[in-house]
Amino acid sequence: MLPDFFQYDFLRYTFLTGLLIGVIAPLLGTFIVVRRLSLIADALSHVTLAGIAFGLMAEKKFGLMIGPLYSGMAFSVLGSILIEKLRSVYKAFQELAIPIILSSGVGLSVIFISVADGFNTDLFNYLFGSVSAVSQNDFLMILTIAIFVILVVVLFYKELFTLSFDEEHATISGLHSKQIHLLFIVLTALVIAASIRIVGVLLVSALMTLPVAASMRLAKGFKQMMLLSILFGELSVIIGLISGYYLSIPPGGTIVMVSIIILLIAIGIKRLKIRV
């Protein structure tokens, strides 16, 4: 089974990219879930879809060779910055920023897809992921993003941890909470954009939240929860990619279903521990 993924270049890049995403998506997802911002991944994924649709429309209608992955990444980062701006506008109702951006992403996606004459194979791959869509350039770009994300989390771990559990205390203690939060949300946008090749736009938020949900049932501390989230994320990606390839279906669906199975097992183990 695995030899195929190392025999062909496109499968090798897909597998290696999946391993990277299996680390960085749950890594940031841990902070997202603890901060009760799970829906932010959905909002940014829909904005990314708008960017991808824009790139495909620009290429099809105007002959502009804008890579959909890069236009999706640009839209995602812009969406993350707008969410942060809206959070400062609606200080008493900061959660409003997420549905505003999500709705904008959906609306723009519909417009761009319609102008580009509807769905095609490329857009379908971006929606649900593909085992053959990752090129060498894509892999190198995602590798760069992964290294950057891991470095930022390592260097700013204490700040991110404090901000996640008590934002008011972090601000009072002199922590530059706005700047740290902006950096965090931009990182989230980059990870979402990087993950769409494998998982797909519509399912990428699941890879950032489901492994974390499973680890929360078993972990005894924040660091252990983070490590378990990464472990569950890697298992989901590896099993999902292999099964998706041999079943000839988009890997996004299989990755998410493996994550669901892991979550159900974790819930079952927790219940057994309680009974014992």
Helices and strands as residue ranges (DSSP letters): H 3-7, H 9-34, H 39-62, H 68-89, G 91-96, H 97-115, H 121-128, H 136-155, H 157-165, H 167-172, H 177-195, H 204-216, H 222-247, H 251-275
